[in-house]
Amino acid sequence: MKVTVLYFAQLREAVGRDRETLDLPPEVVTVGALRQWLVGRGSPWTEAFTGIRRIRAAVAQDMAREETLLAEGAEVAFFPPVTGG
């Protein structure tokens, strides 16, 4: 499955990009699994996702939970609870 991941605020700074399009392995079907898969990619994702206390997610601009299912072509945004303009 192919998804676009958007990074905001400190996450964007930590990973050095604001977005990327990824081909996910078949077992990555939820937001929580995507987050864990990103951490497993190693640096800089590991530090970015473990260094920020709380990270929220949205799928197609709707707030998402760890168990939210992903679909082909989904846009998934990760961001700290408070982001600035």
DONUZA-286361 format. One record per residue (C-alpha): residue in three letters; x, y, z. Coordinates in steps of 0.001 Angstrom, whole numbers, padded with zeros to 6 digits, always signed. Each point is the difference from the previous one (the first is absolute). Layout:
<recs>
alaXYZ
...
</recs>
This chain:
<recs>
met+000000+000000+000000
lys+001271+003451-000861
val-000623+002927+002395
thr+001234+003559+000350
val+001328+000926+003430
leu+000086+003659+001044
tyr+002201+001216+002854
phe-000685+003221+001898
ala+001868+002215+002498
gln+002810-001766+001916
leu-000589-003233-001924
arg+000653+001789-003287
glu+003212+001441+001405
ala+001094-003329+001462
val-000515-002074-003161
gly+001192+002759-002328
arg-003001-000009-002310
asp-003629+001014+000016
arg-001401-002991-001911
glu+000836-003284-001639
thr-001853-002607-001996
leu+000543-003527+001277
asp-000749-003534-001164
leu-000995-001781+003189
pro+000435-003691+000702
pro-003244-002019+000119
glu-000096-000189+003799
val-000114+003803+000422
val-003741+000692-000129
thr-000631+002393+002916
val+001340+003354+001158
gly+001663-001680+002983
ala+001698-002583-002203
leu+001192+002793-002308
arg+001456+001902+002949
gln+001850-003129+001198
trp+001219-000749-003521
leu+001363+003552-000299
val+001825-000378+003336
gly+001452-003273-001272
arg+001498+001758-003025
gly+002745+001329+002261
ser+001467+003463+000133
pro-001414+002670-000263
trp-003516-001483+000407
thr+000821-001881+003199
glu+001226+003145+001726
ala-002842+002125-001376
phe-002788-002311+001147
thr+001530-000967+003342
gly+001328+003459+000869
ile-003386+001753-000005
arg-002268-000947+002889
arg-003339-000017-001814
ile-000549-000170-003710
arg-003424+000293-001553
ala-001076-001310-003375
ala-002571+000833-002621
val-001117-002006-003006
ala-001556+001973-002854
gln-000033+003030+002336
asp-002111-001802+002640
met+001471-000702+003415
ala+001054-003633+000207
arg+000655-002566+002716
glu+002624-002711+000066
glu-002579-002516-001277
thr-001176+002169-002915
leu+000268-002035-003191
leu+002046+001239-002937
ala-001068-000232-003637
glu+001860+000158-003277
gly+000977+003604-000748
ala-000728+001228+003526
glu+001538+003235+001248
val+001216-000436+003568
ala+001196+002994+002014
phe+002036-000239+003196
phe+000352+003032+002256
pro+000568+001024+003611
pro-003126+001083+001925
val+000732+003701-000554
thr+001344+001290-003289
gly+000725+003568-000901
gly-000582+001954-003183
</recs>
